[in-house]
Amino acid sequence: MTDPKQKDDFDHRLAAARHRQEAKFRPKQSVASMSGAAVGFRIVVEILAAIAVGVGIGIVLDLWLGTKPWMLILFCMLGFGGAMMNVMRTARDMDRRTREAKQAASQSGFNETR
């Protein structure tokens, strides 16, 4: 049988390790706390990076398979599609956080009029 003290120690160490791991992969800054220019720059970088990766994979596959330019075209479109998915995810996150902030403000009795 295992000692309950050892089990508690293991559970504590496991919880601490999970907390450290989650903190490592947690985004440093949420989209809602970023300025408009920062969000725009992030979106532009994500679009360019996704398209560049798609084009790079397409070129390598075209050279390897001898299918010029079909893989380049295919992976360029896939990269663009991935970039648009990232933009939509960012916009959805911003909208959700804005709604949560407005809801929290209305629940606390603070009404901001513009």
N, C-alpha and C positions, 0 to 999 in steps of 0.2 A: 504494500500500500504506500501511497505517496504521503509525505508529510504535508499537512495543510499550510504550514508556514512556507515550505518550498513552493507550493502552488501559488500562494499569494505573491511571493517574490517574483515568480515567473510571470504572472499576470501583470504585475506592476512594470516589469522590464519590457514586456511585450507592448503594453500600452504606450510606454515612453518611446519605444522604437517606432511604433506606428505614427505617433505624433511628430517625431523628427522627420520621418519619411514624407508625411503629408505637407509639412512646412517646407520641405525642399522643393516640392513640385507645385506648390500653391503659387498662383501668379503674384508677382510683387506689387502690381498696381492694377486695380480694376479699371475697366473701360469708363465707368461712370465718374471716376475721380480725375480723369484726364481732361485736359483742355481740348477745345475743338481742333486746334492745329495738331495736337499730339495724336488725336484719334485719326485725323486725315492722313498724317504721315504714316501711322501704323498700317492703315488700310492700303496705301500706295505701296509700301514695302511688301506687304503680304501678297498683293497682286503681282508685283514684279518678281518676287521670289518664286511663287508658284509657277508662273509662266516660264521663268528661266530653268527651273528644274525639269519641267515638261519638255522644253526644247532640248535641253542637254540629254535627257534620256532618249528622246526621239533621234537625235543625231547619232548617238552611240549605237542604238539599235539599227539604224539605217546603214551605218558602216559595217556592222557585224553581220547583218542579214542581207545586205545588198538590195534593199528595198527603197532606195531614194525616190522620192521625198515622203513616202506614205507614213512611215512611223513618226517623222518630224511633224507632219500635219496632225496626225492622231494625238500624239502626246502634247502638242501645243494646245489643242482643243481641250484635252483632259486637264492640263494645267490651268487653263482659263476657267474651266468649270469648277475646279477646286478652289481657285481664287474667289470666284463669286460665292461659293458656299461659305468661305471664311468671312467675306464681307457681310453676308446675310446673318451669320452667327454673331458677328460683332454688333450689327444693328439691333438684332433681337435682344442681346445682352444689355445694350444701352437703353433700349426701350423698357425692358423689365426693371432695370435698376431705377430708371426715372419714375416709373409708376410706383415702385416700392417707396421711394423717397417722398413722393407726393402723398401717398397713403399714410406714411408715418407722420408727416407734417400735419395732415388733417386730423389724425387721431390724437395728436398731442395738443390740438387746439390752436396751432400756429397756421394761419391762413395768409399766404403771400399773394398779393394781387399785383398784376402787371398790366 
